[in-house]
Amino acid sequence: MFDEFRQHHYAGVSVRHRTTGQTGVIRGQLAYRSRESGSVVSQKVFVRPCSSGMEWLATPADLESYQDTGVPDAD
């Protein structure tokens, strides 16, 4: 298996992590490819926090689009 860093087609889009609730902006992705077939077997997306903090990795399935309106949700 080998990996490559490439631009994610949703780069710059705001997202929320489904489990942790962290929000950030997609910066890029790391694609792991099979040496035999060259097909992508796994992907990790680099997300930069909307506020301060460290960039983190997530799988595409862990993320959902997010729009920060600045207004708290009414629960």
Sequence and secondary structure as in RCSB ss.txt:
>XXXX:A:sequence
MFDEFRQHHYAGVSVRHRTTGQTGVIRGQLAYRSRESGSVVSQKVFVRPCSSGMEWLATPADLESYQDTGVPDAD
>XXXX:A:secstr
 EEEEE  TTTT EEEETTT  EEEEEEEEEEE TTT  EEEEEEEEEESSSS  EEE GGGEEE    SS    
